[in-house]
C-alpha cells in the first residue's frame, strides 16, 4: 500500500437508496454468491442506515461496513449498549490498500460519539481485527451426539408437557423466555424489534436437505407457561442395510430450569429414525457435557465467536461486576483509540458493590493491550492465561492473581447468534 493509495480511499455515510449496491458489494467481498430474496429482505430491514458507511476510491464505492445498536449482558447482570460491527467488506480489487483501517477509524469514532462503551463483531478471519483492539471474548462449542451411543437419564415430570408448534406462531412466547435469560449469561444480546425474525430465517436453498424449521415447546401442564423450547430441522436417511440414519440439526434451545433443558435434549436424542443430533453453537460450559453418559462421544469442537473491544475503558470497566474485591492500576496500551491509553485505577468491593475506574498517575500493577482487556472483559478468558502467553505483564507481585480472579464469571460468555 502506498501513501497515495491510502489517501485516495475515503469514507462517507450510506444513502438509503444505495443499500442494494452496498449490500451487493458485500456479497462480492464474501465470494460473490447472491443471497436469497428472503435473507436479503431481512437484513435490509435490520440495517441501521444512519450507522452504515461506504468506502470510496474517488467517487467509486469499493467497500463498506456498519453497526447495529445492541445491548449485551456483562458479568454482574448489567446489560450495556454495544455497537455490533457488521457487514464489513472490501472489493477484491481494493485489498491491502488501507480501506479497512480508514473504515474502522470512522466506525470506532462513531461508536465513541454515540457513548457506547463497547464494540463487538464476529470475524470471518479472526487474524484481521486484533490490530484494531478486538480480542476473542467468547467461544462457541459444536457437538455431534450419536444417539445410540449415549444415554441421557431424565426423570419424567407429569407437570411438564412437550408440544409441537409453528415456529412463527410460537415466536412471541419464545422471545419473552429468551429475554428473561439475557442477564444471566455474559455475551447474550437483547433482541431489538425486528431481530425476533432472525432465528426464524429458514431459506429453502440453505437447508441442505433438512426439513423446514420445527419447534417443540416445553410447558407447565397447569398454567400453560412456557418453560423452554427447541427449534430444529431434521433429515431422514437410510443405510444400505435399511437402517434409519436420520439427523437432527439443533438451531437453538433454551430453558428456564436445568430439568427442562435436560428434557428437551432427551426429546431430540430420542426421536424416531434419528441416529445423530448436531448443535453448532452452544456455550463452552453447556450442561449437556454433564448430562450425557459418555462425554467423549459428543466430539466437542471449539471456535472463536464474539470479538470484543473496549471503546471507553473507564465506562466499560465501571459497568461490569467483579467476582471479588479488587484495587489495581492497569496500564492500557491502545494504539488505535489513543483516548484509552494510560493508567486506570480499577476499584471494586466485590459482587454487587460500587465500582470505580478512573485515570491515575500511580504506578502500574499490570500492563496490557486493550485487545487483551477485551478478551478478558466477559470473564471467558483469564488474565492469568493471557499472562502465560506473555500478553499481560505483572509489575506488582500478586496483582495478576487478584485482578484475574476479580474478572471471572460463574458462567462462560456466549453469543447466541451472529449479526
Beta strands, then each sheet from edge to edge (+ up, - down):
strand 1: 9-13
strand 2: 53-57
strand 3: 60-73
strand 4: 79-90
strand 5: 118-121
strand 6: 135-146
strand 7: 160-165
strand 8: 214-220
strand 9: 226-235
strand 10: 246-255
strand 11: 274-282
strand 12: 301-310
strand 13: 326-333
strand 14: 342-348
strand 15: 355-359
strand 16: 366-369
strand 17: 392-394
sheet 1: 1+ 2- 3+ 4- 5- 12+ 6- 11+ 10+ 9- 8+ 7-
sheet 2: 15+ 14- 13+ 16+ 17-
end
